[in-house]
Amino acid sequence: MFFRRKKNHLIGLDLGSHTIKFCELVEKKRSWTLKKFGFKKIPREVIQEGIVKDPEVLSKEIQFLLKRHDVTERNVAISVSGFSVIVKRITMPNMTEAELRSRINYEAEQYIPFDINDVNLDFQILGDASTKPDHMNIVLVAAKKDMVSDYITTLNAIGLNAAVIDVDCFTLQNIFTHNYSGEETIALIDIGASKTNINIIQNKQSLLLKDISVGGESLTQDIVNRVDCDFEEAEEIKQTGESDLISQEEYLDIKTSTLTYWASEFKRPLDSFISANPGQGINKIIVSGGSANIDGLLQTLTEEIKIPTELFNPFQKFEMEPSVFDPAFIRRVAPQACVCMGLGIRKVGDK
């Protein structure tokens, strides 16, 4: 099939702690087509908590992945996350965007736990604050400059240009609104390696953003603590549930305990939101991330939080050739591909 590339074409590149993923999407008149998709595991010491620890290895891993799939496009969209990125929803008196831009550094100092000179700042005006007259809601974003610079340098070393740099939670929100419709209130829960992001959305607007210091590695570490194995072996046990190193009963005991703990941590901000918004409610939880496919997770969240829970499918509104993409493979990788797909629908020149 022949695809005509536009000048603003780019590659969505998700640089995660355990795997790197890419997608190449082509926009037609009324639809999008998935042209290429791939991923590769990387050593866990390369990226830790969103920070590039070994740029040379990361560059080689990215280069290998893109070359293996014959990717020639040089413009990429990436996103950042981790503890060096702060996303805060705040309320301020109504003002123009120009006025806000002139005041944003002063306002941000109240909410950002870093030296204001060490971060890149941005914001998005969400609209009027319903609970406070003459005020507006704003999403404030701050990312450490040295962290962003390390990503740019890593990409430049192999001839790639970071045409778009986004934040994981916004990327997930964009691909959610692209794929899902309706006026329900949805809680997006993205389970990362060391941190989970919760974003409550209604009518394409974020109502609550919350980061929790709980992630997929906690289950891996619980397995390491109970079994005589290294981290990589524990990761394999977590993903497959099978190993000669541990009985099914013991693994089930560890998993049940950890998933129940996750549910309790996720439940707190959801309950707070419901309490602060009487009659609002949350209709559904949609889960993404590398640990989303753990057997029993959806059932545990549904039972403990009392809200129906399902997996995030970022592919459902995209055309693809069944001869190129095995449907079973696409279903399996869907929760891990959400950030990648969200980046793939961006264009060169996007803000």
Secondary structure by P-SEA (a helix, b strand, c coil): cbbbbcccbbbbbbbcccbbbbbbbbbcccccccccccccccccccccccccccaaaaaaaaaaaaaaacccccbbbbbbbcccbbbbbbccccccaaaaaaccccccccccccccccbbbbbbbcccccccccbbbbbbbbbcaaaaaaaaaaaaaacccccccccaaaaaaaaaaaccccccbbbbbbbcccbbbbbbbccccccbbbbbcccaaaaaaaaaacccccaaaaaaaaaccccccccaaaaaaaaaaaaaaaaaaaaaaaaaaaaacccccccbbbbbcccccccaaaaaaaaaacbbbbbbbccccbbbbcccccaaaaaaacccaaaaaaaaacccccc
